[in-house]
Amino acid sequence: MEDPPLGLELDHDVHPDYLHLLDEILAEPAARVAFAFEDDAQQRAALARHGFTHPGDAMHYLVCDLAVRPEPPPLPHGFRYRTVGAADVPERVSIHREVWAPSRVTESSYAQVRAQWPYRESLDCVVEAPDGRFAAYCLCWPDDEHRVGEFEPVGVRAEFRRRGLGAAVCTFALQRLHTEGGRQAIVYCATEPACALYKSLNFRVHASLVEYSR
């Protein structure tokens, strides 16, 4: 038996003054999945009116206040904290491709990322292993006007997991962000292990975006 055709994932955003348009948007017959924040009663009610009644996965939005400069933990012997330079692009791409396989990131595409605002080398943070490979990484995107930094992406090579390096590189990134004037960090997570990692670093859930299907 053939699988049924995939339905449309309906991404939408409606200004509070125009919520009357929700029913028109959600009436799209091909739509099978839509989203609402957990605390948005009006949006959830509109979804229910159109048959979006089956809750699924949630994306959690976390925030961490940086009143004081964090101190990263000591690393295992031979490991070190540092940030990424132009000569590190091949290894920086290598760890990303390994952590997020399959990945479309290439040395060329990452060079383009580095050339874009607001990328900053000083916030492209890694833990380097004794053999020179990157064991863990955390890229922080700064918003200097609001003194906020967004972590995206974060990763640890499989062979280096369960050694505290994910928490370590994130703490190093928080320290770097604080040094450069940031006073708040944000990150997103969808799995329990990822959320637990960030909560251990004093991130707290600010909002949760829930998937609903029909």
C-alpha positions as a printed Julia matrix, in Angstrom:
214×3 Matrix{Float64}:
   0.0    0.0    0.0
   1.32   3.42  -0.9
   1.72   6.06   1.78
  -0.86   8.86   1.62
   0.39  12.17   0.22
   1.95  14.45   2.76
  -0.24  17.32   3.92
   0.7   20.93   4.07
   2.5   22.32   7.12
   0.84  25.69   7.6
   3.16  28.35   9.01
   1.28  31.54   9.73
   1.49  34.66  11.86
  -1.42  37.05  12.38
  -1.24  40.51  13.93
  -3.39  40.78  17.1
  -5.57  43.4   15.38
  -6.49  40.94  12.61
  -7.26  37.74  14.45
 -10.54  37.56  12.53
  -8.44  36.36   9.59
  -7.4   33.18  11.41
 -10.47  31.24  10.3
  -9.86  32.15   6.68
  -6.24  31.04   6.91
  -6.95  27.79   8.77
  -9.68  26.84   6.29
  -6.95  25.9    3.78
  -8.06  22.36   2.84
  -4.57  21.0    2.16
  -3.26  22.0    5.6
  -2.66  19.09   7.93
  -0.3   20.61  10.5
  -0.35  24.04  12.17
   1.18  25.6   15.26
   0.18  27.6   18.33
   1.95  28.79  21.44
   0.92  26.82  24.5
  -0.43  29.92  26.27
  -2.27  31.36  23.23
  -5.88  30.41  23.98
  -7.33  32.25  20.97
  -5.02  30.58  18.5
  -5.59  27.13  20.0
  -9.36  27.68  19.89
  -9.16  28.66  16.22
  -7.13  25.55  15.45
  -9.69  23.38  17.23
 -12.54  24.93  15.22
 -10.82  23.7   12.07
 -10.02  20.23  13.3
  -6.43  20.75  14.47
  -7.02  18.85  17.69
  -4.12  16.39  17.94
  -1.15  17.91  19.82
   2.28  16.73  18.76
   5.85  17.84  19.31
   6.71  21.16  20.91
   9.55  23.6   20.32
  10.59  25.27  23.56
  11.99  28.8   23.64
  14.46  29.21  26.53
  16.1   32.29  27.99
  19.05  32.81  30.33
  19.77  36.08  32.14
  23.44  37.1   32.35
  23.7   39.44  35.31
  27.17  38.08  36.1
  29.95  36.71  33.9
  29.82  32.88  33.88
  32.95  30.85  34.52
  33.35  27.8   32.25
  34.27  24.55  34.01
  37.77  23.02  33.78
  38.19  20.78  30.74
  39.74  17.31  30.57
  43.51  17.23  30.13
  44.56  18.39  26.68
  41.24  20.02  25.76
  40.93  23.78  25.48
  38.39  26.53  24.86
  38.84  28.84  21.9
  37.03  30.68  19.12
  37.08  30.05  15.37
  39.28  31.82  12.83
  39.42  31.72   9.05
  41.94  28.86   9.05
  39.5   26.75  11.11
  36.71  26.71   8.52
  37.41  23.11   7.3
  37.29  21.68  10.83
  34.35  23.87  11.82
  32.42  22.54   8.82
  33.54  18.99   9.59
  32.08  18.95  13.1
  28.81  20.51  11.92
  28.42  17.97   9.13
  29.13  15.1   11.52
  26.76  16.28  14.24
  23.9   17.2   11.89
  24.32  14.56   9.16
  23.04  14.71   6.52
  24.04  18.35   6.18
  24.27  20.69   3.21
  26.89  22.9    4.89
  30.13  23.18   2.91
  33.31  25.18   3.34
  32.03  27.58   0.71
  28.62  28.03   2.33
  30.16  28.48   5.78
  32.52  31.12   4.4
  29.4   32.96   3.25
  27.88  32.61   6.74
  31.02  34.13   8.24
  30.8   37.05   5.83
  27.24  37.94   6.88
  26.12  40.31   9.63
  25.87  39.69  12.59
  28.32  36.75  12.56
  31.3   37.35  14.83
  34.4   35.13  15.15
  34.67  35.93  18.83
  31.29  34.27  19.44
  31.93  31.15  17.3
  32.98  29.03  20.24
  34.55  25.56  20.33
  36.16  23.03  22.62
  39.26  21.7   20.87
  40.4   18.13  21.55
  44.07  17.21  22.07
  44.34  16.01  18.45
  43.2   19.39  17.11
  39.68  18.35  16.18
  36.71  20.28  17.51
  34.88  18.17  20.09
  31.99  20.6   20.71
  30.81  23.93  19.38
  28.3   26.7   20.04
  27.65  29.57  17.66
  26.17  32.69  19.26
  24.46  35.34  17.11
  24.56  38.76  18.84
  21.92  41.46  18.94
  23.96  44.31  20.38
  21.05  46.77  20.48
  19.04  44.54  22.82
  22.11  42.92  24.45
  20.87  39.43  23.57
  22.61  36.47  21.94
  21.0   33.49  20.21
  22.64  30.07  20.36
  22.25  28.35  16.98
  23.53  25.74  16.39
  25.1   23.76  19.25
  26.67  20.34  18.83
  29.02  17.71  20.24
  30.75  15.0   18.21
  29.37  11.56  19.09
  32.65  10.19  20.43
  32.98  13.11  22.86
  29.47  13.02  24.31
  28.61  12.35  27.96
  31.73  14.15  29.12
  30.12  17.52  29.92
  31.52  19.21  26.84
  28.13  20.44  25.58
  27.52  22.3   28.83
  31.12  23.47  28.87
  31.11  25.02  25.39
  27.74  26.7   26.06
  29.08  28.19  29.29
  32.12  29.44  27.4
  29.78  31.03  24.84
  27.79  32.65  27.66
  31.03  34.04  29.06
  32.08  35.41  25.67
  28.61  36.94  25.16
  28.74  38.63  28.58
  32.23  39.98  27.86
  30.91  41.57  24.66
  28.01  43.25  26.44
  25.27  40.63  26.2
  23.0   40.32  29.2
  20.61  37.62  27.99
  20.89  34.46  25.87
  18.16  32.55  24.05
  18.07  29.04  22.62
  15.5   26.57  21.3
  15.1   22.87  22.06
  12.7   20.11  21.12
  14.11  17.03  22.85
  14.26  16.29  26.56
  18.07  15.78  26.64
  18.68  19.1   24.88
  16.23  20.98  27.11
  17.79  19.38  30.21
  21.23  20.54  29.12
  20.14  24.17  28.78
  18.12  24.11  32.0
  21.26  22.92  33.82
  22.88  26.18  32.66
  20.08  28.32  34.17
  18.05  28.68  30.99
  14.31  28.69  31.68
  11.38  28.02  29.36
   9.85  31.29  28.15
   7.35  29.85  25.68
   6.47  26.58  23.93
   5.25  26.3   20.35
   3.07  23.18  19.93
   2.36  21.33  16.71
  -1.28  20.37  16.07
  -2.48  18.05  13.31
  -5.81  17.04  11.79
